Amino acid sequence: MKLLRKAYVSARYNPDYSITSEELTWLAERVDYLQELTEKICKEKIESFV
């Protein structure tokens, strides 16, 4: 999670920020997982209103 936080902050504010292709792959996988988890939780919450 530290890499994700660092990438988020550094990429926005540090013009010299760079990461390896391995780090980028790892981050992309984490972002995909977070998107899936968010979608699942939101759908469950919406369904609970019905």
VMD Tcl script that builds the backbone (N, CA, C; Angstrom):
set m [mol new atoms 150]
animate dup $m
set s [atomselect $m all]
$s set {name element resname resid chain x y z} {
  {N N MET 1 A 0.817 -1.192 0.000}
  {CA C MET 1 A 0.000 0.000 0.000}
  {C C MET 1 A 0.866 1.264 0.000}
  {N N LYS 2 A 2.054 1.158 0.567}
  {CA C LYS 2 A 2.956 2.314 0.583}
  {C C LYS 2 A 3.334 2.740 -0.833}
  {N N LEU 3 A 3.548 1.749 -1.714}
  {CA C LEU 3 A 3.905 2.062 -3.096}
  {C C LEU 3 A 2.758 2.795 -3.788}
  {N N LEU 4 A 1.537 2.347 -3.546}
  {CA C LEU 4 A 0.371 2.996 -4.143}
  {C C LEU 4 A 0.244 4.438 -3.655}
  {N N ARG 5 A 0.400 4.647 -2.372}
  {CA C ARG 5 A 0.311 5.997 -1.802}
  {C C ARG 5 A 1.436 6.883 -2.344}
  {N N LYS 6 A 2.650 6.335 -2.377}
  {CA C LYS 6 A 3.792 7.099 -2.878}
  {C C LYS 6 A 3.599 7.460 -4.351}
  {N N ALA 7 A 3.140 6.490 -5.129}
  {CA C ALA 7 A 2.923 6.747 -6.557}
  {C C ALA 7 A 1.877 7.840 -6.751}
  {N N TYR 8 A 0.806 7.781 -5.975}
  {CA C TYR 8 A -0.260 8.774 -6.093}
  {C C TYR 8 A 0.260 10.180 -5.796}
  {N N VAL 9 A 0.964 10.333 -4.713}
  {CA C VAL 9 A 1.459 11.653 -4.310}
  {C C VAL 9 A 2.612 12.109 -5.203}
  {N N SER 10 A 3.592 11.253 -5.383}
  {CA C SER 10 A 4.785 11.638 -6.133}
  {C C SER 10 A 4.481 11.928 -7.596}
  {N N ALA 11 A 3.625 11.137 -8.190}
  {CA C ALA 11 A 3.299 11.352 -9.608}
  {C C ALA 11 A 2.608 12.688 -9.817}
  {N N ARG 12 A 1.904 13.154 -8.820}
  {CA C ARG 12 A 1.205 14.433 -8.943}
  {C C ARG 12 A 2.123 15.629 -8.708}
  {N N TYR 13 A 3.076 15.495 -7.803}
  {CA C TYR 13 A 3.847 16.656 -7.360}
  {C C TYR 13 A 5.328 16.619 -7.711}
  {N N ASN 14 A 5.840 15.490 -8.170}
  {CA C ASN 14 A 7.260 15.390 -8.466}
  {C C ASN 14 A 7.449 15.113 -9.961}
  {N N PRO 15 A 7.873 16.107 -10.718}
  {CA C PRO 15 A 8.023 15.906 -12.165}
  {C C PRO 15 A 9.097 14.875 -12.529}
  {N N ASP 16 A 9.974 14.531 -11.605}
  {CA C ASP 16 A 11.023 13.553 -11.857}
  {C C ASP 16 A 10.647 12.142 -11.404}
  {N N TYR 17 A 9.420 11.957 -10.960}
  {CA C TYR 17 A 8.992 10.651 -10.453}
  {C C TYR 17 A 8.963 9.616 -11.573}
  {N N SER 18 A 9.483 8.432 -11.289}
  {CA C SER 18 A 9.403 7.332 -12.249}
  {C C SER 18 A 9.293 6.019 -11.480}
  {N N ILE 19 A 8.721 5.008 -12.136}
  {CA C ILE 19 A 8.623 3.689 -11.535}
  {C C ILE 19 A 9.008 2.646 -12.585}
  {N N THR 20 A 9.290 1.457 -12.115}
  {CA C THR 20 A 9.653 0.380 -13.026}
  {C C THR 20 A 8.393 -0.226 -13.639}
  {N N SER 21 A 8.566 -0.989 -14.689}
  {CA C SER 21 A 7.404 -1.641 -15.304}
  {C C SER 21 A 6.801 -2.659 -14.340}
  {N N GLU 22 A 7.621 -3.281 -13.503}
  {CA C GLU 22 A 7.112 -4.223 -12.508}
  {C C GLU 22 A 6.239 -3.506 -11.480}
  {N N GLU 23 A 6.697 -2.347 -11.027}
  {CA C GLU 23 A 5.900 -1.569 -10.069}
  {C C GLU 23 A 4.598 -1.109 -10.714}
  {N N LEU 24 A 4.668 -0.692 -11.961}
  {CA C LEU 24 A 3.468 -0.254 -12.666}
  {C C LEU 24 A 2.472 -1.397 -12.811}
  {N N THR 25 A 2.961 -2.578 -13.126}
  {CA C THR 25 A 2.088 -3.752 -13.227}
  {C C THR 25 A 1.423 -4.047 -11.895}
  {N N TRP 26 A 2.202 -4.013 -10.831}
  {CA C TRP 26 A 1.662 -4.260 -9.492}
  {C C TRP 26 A 0.601 -3.225 -9.145}
  {N N LEU 27 A 0.887 -1.955 -9.425}
  {CA C LEU 27 A -0.079 -0.905 -9.135}
  {C C LEU 27 A -1.360 -1.082 -9.940}
  {N N ALA 28 A -1.237 -1.436 -11.195}
  {CA C ALA 28 A -2.408 -1.640 -12.039}
  {C C ALA 28 A -3.279 -2.773 -11.489}
  {N N GLU 29 A -2.653 -3.829 -11.027}
  {CA C GLU 29 A -3.396 -4.943 -10.426}
  {C C GLU 29 A -4.131 -4.495 -9.168}
  {N N ARG 30 A -3.490 -3.687 -8.345}
  {CA C ARG 30 A -4.127 -3.194 -7.121}
  {C C ARG 30 A -5.306 -2.274 -7.462}
  {N N VAL 31 A -5.130 -1.416 -8.463}
  {CA C VAL 31 A -6.205 -0.511 -8.870}
  {C C VAL 31 A -7.395 -1.315 -9.388}
  {N N ASP 32 A -7.137 -2.337 -10.192}
  {CA C ASP 32 A -8.211 -3.208 -10.681}
  {C C ASP 32 A -8.958 -3.849 -9.513}
  {N N TYR 33 A -8.204 -4.355 -8.550}
  {CA C TYR 33 A -8.827 -4.975 -7.381}
  {C C TYR 33 A -9.680 -3.967 -6.606}
  {N N LEU 34 A -9.151 -2.773 -6.397}
  {CA C LEU 34 A -9.907 -1.761 -5.667}
  {C C LEU 34 A -11.177 -1.359 -6.413}
  {N N GLN 35 A -11.116 -1.290 -7.740}
  {CA C GLN 35 A -12.305 -0.981 -8.533}
  {C C GLN 35 A -13.361 -2.078 -8.383}
  {N N GLU 36 A -12.939 -3.318 -8.470}
  {CA C GLU 36 A -13.868 -4.437 -8.318}
  {C C GLU 36 A -14.495 -4.443 -6.935}
  {N N LEU 37 A -13.690 -4.237 -5.919}
  {CA C LEU 37 A -14.180 -4.227 -4.547}
  {C C LEU 37 A -15.164 -3.076 -4.330}
  {N N THR 38 A -14.839 -1.912 -4.835}
  {CA C THR 38 A -15.721 -0.755 -4.702}
  {C C THR 38 A -17.053 -1.003 -5.395}
  {N N GLU 39 A -17.008 -1.553 -6.599}
  {CA C GLU 39 A -18.238 -1.848 -7.332}
  {C C GLU 39 A -19.107 -2.842 -6.559}
  {N N LYS 40 A -18.497 -3.887 -6.030}
  {CA C LYS 40 A -19.231 -4.898 -5.274}
  {C C LYS 40 A -19.899 -4.290 -4.052}
  {N N ILE 41 A -19.149 -3.517 -3.298}
  {CA C ILE 41 A -19.683 -2.908 -2.071}
  {C C ILE 41 A -20.812 -1.934 -2.404}
  {N N CYS 42 A -20.635 -1.135 -3.434}
  {CA C CYS 42 A -21.663 -0.166 -3.812}
  {C C CYS 42 A -22.940 -0.868 -4.281}
  {N N LYS 43 A -22.797 -1.913 -5.076}
  {CA C LYS 43 A -23.971 -2.654 -5.537}
  {C C LYS 43 A -24.716 -3.273 -4.371}
  {N N GLU 44 A -23.980 -3.845 -3.430}
  {CA C GLU 44 A -24.615 -4.430 -2.251}
  {C C GLU 44 A -25.367 -3.381 -1.456}
  {N N LYS 45 A -24.778 -2.217 -1.320}
  {CA C LYS 45 A -25.428 -1.138 -0.566}
  {C C LYS 45 A -26.688 -0.666 -1.290}
  {N N ILE 46 A -26.602 -0.487 -2.599}
  {CA C ILE 46 A -27.760 -0.058 -3.392}
  {C C ILE 46 A -28.880 -1.095 -3.292}
  {N N GLU 47 A -28.529 -2.376 -3.387}
  {CA C GLU 47 A -29.533 -3.438 -3.294}
  {C C GLU 47 A -30.189 -3.468 -1.923}
  {N N SER 48 A -29.493 -3.044 -0.902}
  {CA C SER 48 A -30.081 -3.048 0.432}
  {C C SER 48 A -31.172 -1.991 0.584}
  {N N PHE 49 A -31.232 -1.006 -0.323}
  {CA C PHE 49 A -32.247 0.041 -0.266}
  {C C PHE 49 A -33.575 -0.431 -0.867}
  {N N VAL 50 A -33.519 -1.503 -1.635}
  {CA C VAL 50 A -34.720 -1.971 -2.342}
  {C C VAL 50 A -35.557 -2.854 -1.458}
}
mol reanalyze $m
mol bondsrecalc $m
mol representation Tube
mol addrep $m
